[in-house]
Structures are given as C-alpha cells and as structure tokens.
Amino acid sequence: MILVKRFSGATVNCHLLLKITNDSFSYAVIDKDSDQINVIFDKQGCENMEQDLKSVFETDPYLSQKYQTIKAAIHTSNFIFIPDEWFDADNLSVYSNFLGSDGKVYTKHHDELGFNTLFSLSEKVEEKLPESTIVYPQSSPLLALFSHLSGDALLIDFTASSFNVLFVKDKKINFQNHYEAENAEEFNYFLLLIIEQLGLTESVPVYLQGIINEDDDNYNTLLKYFNNLYFFLPAGKQNSELLADMPKHYFSGLLALDLCE
C-alpha cells in the first residue's frame, strides 16, 4: 500500500526513512521544516528482498528524489552488542570473527545506552540503496525508543511473519532479538521461550507496534500470558494526519528511525 498526503516534488529539506526487514519493506518521506509525513509506503510478505528492492528503486518516483538525509534500518542476523569499555573503534576487523560474515563491519554507538552495535549487511541489499544512505541495524529504531518506555517493559515490533523484541529492565536494555514466526503457533513457541528466559510475569507492560491488530491471532496469544497490552504510537514529532485512517502503530518502528543519530 502507498499513502500520499502532499508531495510537491521539493525534497531538499526532507528525510527519507527506509525499513528493510527479512520479509517487508516500508518507507516514509518526512518534511523536516513542518515534520509533515508526505509519503508512507509499506509492503509485507516479500519473498525475495533483493529483487523487490531492485524493482521498487527502479519504478517508484519517490525513491529517485534527492533528500537531505536518507536513513535505512536493515535486517541482519550478523550483529553483536559491545559495551563501551570493551570497544576498540580502531580495530573493527577483529570483531568480524564474532559476526559470521566477511563483509564490511559497521558500528553504531548508543550514547544513552553505553554500548555499540556492530553489524554487517548483505551486499545484495546494500548495493540497491543510494550511495548517501546512512545504514542502521534493524534493532536501532527499537533502541531509539528506549527513553520513551517507563519502567520495565517489553516492546514487540511485528511484520506479517516475523517480530523484533526489546526488553527493558531496571532502566537498562536487558534483551533484544529477532524471530521469524509465520503463524500464531510459531509465535507462541518463541513467546514462551522469551518468557522463560527473561522471567517475565503477567503484569509486565507489553507495547505493540507494526502489523498487529486487536483480537488477531498474535494479539490473542499475548493475552494468554500478559495482562497489560498497549499499542505503541509513533514517538516522534511527525504530523500524522496522513495516518488518520490507518492504525498509527503500524508505522511506529519506521518513524522511530528518524530518532536515530
């Protein structure tokens, strides 16, 4: 689907936000003068991400414009978190042994959190992006929402067939991971595993964003284990009139990318 509120063609003061998961692609165009969301697009169920990216960048006129800033949060299974006190920025190549990849090693420092994310990306995905793109691991938009969570909390970002999890405990990032779950049975399996590993109780607040709706299968699965479910609305300053007829939590993860430094 693609939603367009207002697009004059002038993008010099706009940010382009791209969210590329293992099975979905979405983007938003934000006018930074007015914080207006001019364009928002989402495609779920991508079976060949490299081909889908190639096609959309060749055919979508909004992706061929010049933007002030382009940010892309990209799914990768090759990532590690390293505390500041253990991190050596001058010797990134040594960490490739822990990433399971021989590709280029990227690093993102999380000032507020006191650690770094090191990651590598699929070259087939990366080469489809504009040269000026600032790349982030898929976890970055979730981590950027840390300060918007009060107390212990579980934040889950859904696509149509996967989900990304962040758990905050004692004002610190306690856990973050990504799972593929094509149905409620698979989601239930991973959810029970997470509950057991993290020692979660039924009273912990659970915040939901992405492709999930009240009373769908995943939502009802969560109700079996938790008493406090909340839809997490976009945390930024963006004008969301464009989303008036859409569940706003669908795009919370995408729009949170604009909070990433």
C-alpha positions in Angstrom: 0.0 0.0 0.0 1.1 3.6 -0.5 -0.4 6.7 1.2 0.3 10.2 -0.1 -0.8 13.3 1.7 1.1 16.1 -0.1 4.1 15.9 -2.3 5.3 19.0 -4.2 8.4 17.3 -5.6 10.7 19.6 -3.5 12.6 17.2 -1.2 15.7 19.2 -0.3 14.5 19.6 3.3 13.1 16.0 3.6 14.3 12.9 5.2 13.7 9.5 3.6 13.3 6.7 6.1 13.7 3.1 4.9 12.9 0.0 7.0 14.0 -3.2 5.4 13.3 -6.4 7.3 13.7 -10.0 6.2 10.1 -10.1 4.8 8.9 -6.5 4.4 9.8 -3.1 3.0 8.5 0.3 4.1 9.5 3.9 3.7 8.4 7.4 4.7 9.2 10.9 3.4 9.3 13.5 6.2 9.4 17.2 5.6 11.7 18.4 8.3 10.5 22.1 8.1 7.0 21.1 9.1 7.5 17.5 10.4 4.8 16.5 7.9 4.7 13.0 6.7 4.3 13.5 2.9 4.5 9.8 1.8 4.4 6.5 3.5 4.6 3.1 1.9 4.5 -0.5 3.2 4.9 -3.9 1.5 4.6 -7.1 3.5 5.3 -10.7 2.6 8.4 -10.0 0.5 9.8 -13.4 -0.7 12.9 -12.1 -2.5 14.0 -8.9 -0.8 16.9 -8.2 -3.2 14.6 -8.4 -6.2 11.8 -6.4 -4.5 14.3 -3.6 -3.6 15.7 -3.6 -7.1 12.2 -3.2 -8.6 10.9 -0.5 -6.2 14.0 1.6 -6.6 13.7 1.4 -10.4 9.9 2.2 -10.5 9.0 4.3 -7.5 9.3 8.0 -8.3 9.6 9.0 -4.6 12.8 6.9 -4.2 14.6 8.6 -7.1 14.4 12.1 -5.5 17.3 13.9 -3.8 16.8 14.0 0.0 18.5 15.9 2.8 19.1 12.7 4.7 18.4 9.0 3.9 18.3 6.5 6.8 17.8 2.8 6.4 17.3 0.2 9.1 18.2 -3.1 7.6 17.6 -6.7 8.9 20.7 -8.7 9.5 21.4 -11.8 11.6 25.1 -10.7 11.8 25.2 -8.3 14.8 26.7 -8.1 18.3 26.4 -5.6 21.2 29.7 -4.5 22.8 29.8 -2.3 26.0 31.8 0.9 25.6 34.5 -0.2 28.0 35.3 -3.3 25.8 35.1 -1.5 22.4 38.1 -0.6 20.3 37.0 1.6 17.4 40.4 1.4 15.8 40.3 -2.3 15.4 36.9 -3.2 13.9 38.1 -6.1 11.8 38.8 -8.2 14.9 35.0 -8.3 15.6 34.3 -9.9 12.2 35.1 -13.3 13.9 32.0 -12.9 16.0 29.7 -11.7 13.2 29.8 -14.8 11.0 30.4 -12.6 7.9 33.4 -11.4 5.9 31.6 -8.3 4.8 32.1 -4.7 5.8 31.7 -4.1 9.6 29.6 -1.2 10.6 29.3 0.3 14.1 26.6 2.4 15.8 27.3 3.9 19.2 24.3 4.3 21.5 25.4 7.2 23.7 22.5 6.9 26.2 22.8 3.2 26.5 26.5 2.8 26.9 27.2 0.2 24.2 27.8 -0.2 20.5 26.1 -2.3 17.9 28.5 -3.9 15.4 26.9 -5.5 12.3 27.4 -6.5 8.7 24.9 -6.4 5.8 24.1 -8.4 2.8 25.9 -6.8 -0.2 22.9 -7.6 -2.4 20.7 -5.5 -0.3 23.2 -2.7 0.4 24.1 -2.2 -3.3 20.4 -1.4 -4.0 20.5 1.7 -1.8 21.5 5.3 -2.7 25.2 6.0 -2.0 24.4 8.6 0.6 22.3 6.2 2.7 23.1 6.0 6.5 22.6 2.4 7.4 21.5 1.1 10.8 20.8 -2.4 12.0 17.2 -3.4 12.3 17.4 -3.0 16.1 18.2 0.7 16.0 14.6 2.1 15.8 13.7 -0.1 18.8 16.7 1.1 20.8 15.8 4.7 19.9 12.5 4.2 21.7 14.2 3.2 25.0 13.7 6.6 26.6 10.0 6.5 25.7 9.4 3.4 27.9 8.9 3.9 31.6 10.0 1.2 34.0 10.3 -2.5 33.0 8.7 -3.1 29.6 8.5 -5.5 26.6 8.3 -3.8 23.2 7.5 -6.0 20.2 7.6 -4.8 16.6 5.7 -7.1 14.1 5.8 -7.7 10.4 3.4 -10.1 8.8 5.6 -13.1 9.5 8.3 -12.0 12.0 8.8 -9.9 15.1 11.5 -7.9 16.8 11.7 -7.8 20.6 13.2 -5.3 23.1 13.1 -5.9 26.9 13.9 -3.1 29.3 14.6 -3.9 32.9 15.9 -1.6 35.7 16.3 1.2 33.2 18.7 -0.8 31.0 18.4 -2.8 27.8 18.1 -6.4 29.0 17.4 -8.2 25.8 16.9 -7.7 22.1 16.4 -10.2 19.3 14.5 -11.0 16.1 12.4 -14.1 15.3 10.6 -15.4 12.2 7.1 -16.7 13.0 4.7 -17.4 10.1 1.7 -18.3 12.3 0.4 -18.0 15.9 1.7 -21.4 16.8 5.3 -20.4 16.0 4.8 -17.1 17.7 3.5 -18.9 20.8 6.6 -21.1 20.9 9.0 -18.2 20.8 7.0 -16.2 23.2 7.1 -19.0 25.8 10.8 -19.2 25.3 11.2 -15.5 25.8 9.0 -15.5 28.9 11.1 -18.4 30.4 14.5 -16.9 29.6 13.6 -13.4 30.9 11.5 -14.5 33.8 8.6 -12.3 32.7 5.4 -12.1 34.7 1.9 -11.5 33.5 1.9 -7.9 34.9 4.9 -6.6 32.8 3.7 -3.9 30.3 3.8 -5.1 26.7 3.9 -2.5 24.0 3.0 -3.5 20.4 3.8 -1.9 17.1 3.9 -2.9 13.5 1.5 -5.4 11.8 -0.7 -6.5 14.7 -4.3 -5.7 15.5 -6.6 -6.2 18.5 -8.1 -9.7 18.5 -5.9 -11.1 15.8 -4.1 -14.4 16.4 -0.9 -12.9 17.7 -2.7 -10.5 20.0 -4.8 -13.2 21.4 -1.7 -15.3 22.0 -0.2 -12.5 24.0 -3.4 -12.2 26.1 -2.8 -15.7 27.4 0.3 -14.6 29.2 0.1 -10.8 29.8 -2.5 -8.5 31.4 -1.2 -5.2 30.1 -1.1 -4.8 26.3 -0.7 -1.4 24.7 -0.4 -0.2 21.1 2.8 1.9 20.9 2.1 5.0 18.8 4.8 7.0 16.9 7.1 8.7 19.4 8.5 11.4 17.1 7.1 14.9 16.3 5.9 13.9 12.9 2.5 15.2 11.8 0.5 12.0 11.4 -2.7 13.3 9.6 -1.8 11.0 6.8 -2.3 8.1 9.1 -5.8 9.2 10.3 -7.5 6.2 8.6 -4.7 3.7 9.5 -3.7 2.1 12.8 -0.8 4.5 13.7 1.1 1.8 15.5 1.7 0.1 12.1 4.5 2.7 11.4 5.9 3.4 14.9 9.1 1.4 14.1 9.6 3.0 10.7 9.1 6.6 12.0 11.3 5.9 15.1 14.2 5.7 12.6 14.2 9.5 12.4 15.1 9.5 16.1 18.4 7.6 15.4 21.6 9.6 15.3 
